Each structure stands twice: as C-alpha cells, then as structure tokens.
Amino acid sequence: DGVLSNIELMGGVCTVVVSLGLGVMWLAASFRTETRTPQDVQLLHDVGWLIFNMTFMVTFIQMLSFGTAMLIDKRTTPLYPRGLGWASYLAAMTFLVVLLMPFFMHGPFAWHGLLTYYVALGAFFVWALVAMYYSFGAISRIERESVAQ
C-alpha cells in the first residue's frame, strides 16, 4: 500500500501502453510497403525507436519506486530481498545512457548500440524476470500470512 506501490503500478501500465503503441507504429511501417517510399518506412521505424527509448523515464521511475519500497520495508523478514532493491536501482541507472541516443547515429550510444539497446534493454528484461519471480513468492507469502491470521 502507499504512494510507491501506486507509482510502480502506473509505471508498469505506462510501460505497456508505450510498448504497445510503438508495436503498432512498427507494424504500420511494414504495412503496404509496396505503396510506401523507403523514406516513409525509415521515418516510422526511426520515430518508433526514438519514442521507445526516450520514454524510458516511465520505466525508470517504476524501477526506482520498486527498489525504494524494498529498501524501506520495515518487516523483520522483508517481503523482498533488499538486494533486489539495489538491483532495481542499478537496472534503472542503465537507462540513463539513453539520454545520449539522439546525438549518435552509430556506436554504443545509437538506438541499436551496445549500451542503449543491449545493456539497457537487457537489464530491464533481467530485472523484470527477477522481480516477477520474487513477486510471485511475495504474493504466496501474503496469502499464507492472511490465512494464518
């Protein structure tokens, strides 16, 4: 309960909305390609990636609120491991390199570069899988505690 859980929830919802919207943009780039110029397809592709990467702050805030909630948990046995809170901060920090993306067409800071694509996106997916694993465990623990009361 509380403001951090609401921020995390809205961050998750907004991350999905942004991702779905961009999927539609990339689909539009591939739709009726025989009637589009290569420049039109490239434009839709580029706009999709720029929006995808530059709206990182939604997921960034989600990850920070998730991590903060774990670090301020005052239970004797925390619901999540404290290390996951710090890992959430670390994964969120990998997104900061995306701020450099508009200034680079090639190299590690380009939209398809090592840091902005592979490291940041990879960190997000690893974080999401680990957070999901521990969230299912937390749900089970809360259910067991509520039945025991």
C-alpha positions in Angstrom: 0.0 0.0 0.0 1.0 3.6 -0.4 2.3 6.0 -2.9 5.3 3.9 -4.1 3.0 1.0 -5.0 0.8 3.3 -7.0 3.8 4.8 -8.8 5.1 1.3 -9.6 1.7 0.3 -10.8 1.3 3.3 -13.1 4.9 2.9 -14.3 4.1 -0.7 -15.3 0.9 0.3 -17.0 2.5 3.2 -18.9 5.4 0.9 -20.0 2.9 -1.5 -21.5 1.0 1.3 -23.2 4.2 2.8 -24.7 5.4 -0.6 -25.9 2.0 -1.5 -27.5 1.7 1.9 -29.2 5.2 1.5 -30.7 4.4 -2.0 -31.8 1.6 -0.5 -33.9 3.9 2.1 -35.3 6.4 -0.6 -36.4 3.5 -2.6 -37.8 2.4 0.5 -39.8 5.9 0.8 -41.2 5.6 -2.8 -42.6 2.0 -2.4 -43.8 1.6 -1.8 -47.5 5.3 -1.4 -48.1 4.7 -1.6 -51.9 3.0 1.8 -51.8 5.4 3.5 -49.4 8.7 5.0 -50.1 11.8 3.6 -48.3 12.0 7.1 -46.6 8.4 6.6 -45.2 9.2 3.2 -43.8 12.5 4.5 -42.3 10.7 7.5 -40.8 8.1 5.3 -39.0 10.9 3.0 -37.8 13.0 5.8 -36.5 10.2 7.6 -34.8 9.1 4.3 -33.2 12.6 3.7 -31.8 13.1 7.3 -30.6 9.8 7.3 -28.7 10.5 3.8 -27.3 13.9 4.9 -26.0 13.1 8.4 -25.0 10.1 7.4 -22.9 12.4 5.4 -20.7 11.6 7.7 -17.7 8.3 5.9 -17.2 10.0 2.6 -16.6 12.9 4.3 -14.8 10.5 5.8 -12.2 8.8 2.4 -11.9 12.0 0.7 -11.1 13.1 3.4 -8.6 9.8 3.2 -6.7 10.0 -0.7 -6.7 13.5 -0.6 -5.3 12.7 2.1 -2.7 9.7 0.1 -1.5 12.0 -2.8 -0.8 14.7 -0.8 0.9 12.2 0.9 3.3 10.4 -2.3 4.2 10.4 -2.5 8.0 9.3 -6.1 8.4 11.6 -8.4 10.4 11.6 -10.6 7.4 11.3 -8.3 4.3 8.8 -9.2 1.7 11.5 -8.9 -1.0 15.3 -9.3 -0.6 17.0 -6.0 0.0 19.4 -6.8 -2.7 16.6 -6.7 -5.3 16.0 -3.1 -4.2 19.6 -2.2 -5.0 19.4 -4.2 -8.2 16.4 -2.2 -9.2 18.3 1.0 -8.8 21.2 -0.4 -10.8 19.0 -1.6 -13.6 17.3 1.8 -13.7 20.7 3.5 -13.9 21.5 1.6 -17.1 18.7 3.6 -18.8 20.5 6.9 -18.3 22.7 6.3 -21.3 19.6 6.5 -23.5 19.7 10.3 -22.9 22.7 10.3 -25.3 20.9 8.4 -28.1 19.6 11.4 -30.1 23.1 12.6 -30.6 24.6 9.4 -32.1 23.7 7.6 -35.3 26.4 4.9 -34.8 28.3 3.3 -31.9 27.4 2.3 -28.4 25.0 5.2 -27.8 23.0 4.9 -31.1 19.4 3.4 -30.8 20.9 0.0 -31.8 24.1 0.4 -29.9 25.7 -1.8 -27.2 24.8 0.4 -24.3 21.4 1.8 -25.3 20.0 -1.4 -26.8 21.7 -4.4 -25.4 22.7 -3.3 -21.9 19.7 -1.1 -21.0 17.1 -3.4 -22.6 18.9 -6.5 -21.3 19.0 -5.1 -17.8 15.3 -4.3 -18.0 14.3 -7.9 -19.0 16.6 -9.5 -16.4 15.1 -7.1 -13.8 11.5 -7.9 -14.9 12.1 -11.7 -14.7 13.7 -11.5 -11.3 11.1 -9.1 -10.0 8.3 -11.4 -11.3 9.9 -14.4 -9.6 10.1 -12.6 -6.2 6.7 -11.0 -6.7 5.0 -14.4 -7.0 6.8 -15.5 -3.9 5.7 -12.4 -2.1 2.1 -13.0 -3.1 2.2 -16.5 -1.8 3.7 -15.3 1.5 1.0 -12.7 1.9 -1.7 -15.3 1.2 -0.2 -17.7 3.7 0.0 -14.9 6.4 -3.6 -13.8 5.8 -4.9 -17.4 6.1 -2.9 -17.9 9.3 -4.5 -14.9 11.0 
